[in-house]
Amino acid sequence: MSSFVFFVSVPTKEESVKIANKLIENKLVACVSIIHDIHSIFWWKGTIEEDNEYLLIMKTIEKKANELIQTIETMHSYETPECIGFKIDIGSDSYLKWIKNSIKE
């Protein structure tokens, strides 16, 4: 079973912690790292926007990816939340095993 890293940007620290706790409690992810002071520049509804955000970096398994996306879409305050995942092609065997063992099957 493959492991994945997901990125999700959120507008506030409170929202980042709320989402992270829910995902950890439901064992949809093994870990959430919250990075603050992200300055984003992006297209939104035909104009260029800028905003300060928090970035969640999450580790999960392929089997939980769809439930992870659905949970984020339900909890997130953005109309179109960023929720993108990348397959981990290589990594420490012990760390990848820890990810799988930390998530409920």
C-alpha positions, 0 to 999 in steps of 0.5 A: 500500500502506497503512502502519500503526502497531502498539502492543504492551505488554510486561512487561520491557525485556529482552522489549521489546528481544528482540521489537523486534530480531526484528521489525527483523531479519526486516524486519517493521517499519521502526522500533520505539520503546520507551517505558518506565514505562508504568503500566497499569490493566486488567481481567484475569480478572474483576479490576482489575489494575495493572502497569508495562510497556513500550510498543512503537510499531512502523511497518509495512506492511499486507502484513506485519501478519498476520506481525507479529501472529503473530510477537508472539504466538509470542514474547510472555510474556503469555497475551493480548498486546496487539497492535493496529494503526492505519492511517496516514491521513496523514503525511510522504510521505518518511517513509511511503516510508521505511517501505515501503522498509525492509520486505522485500516 
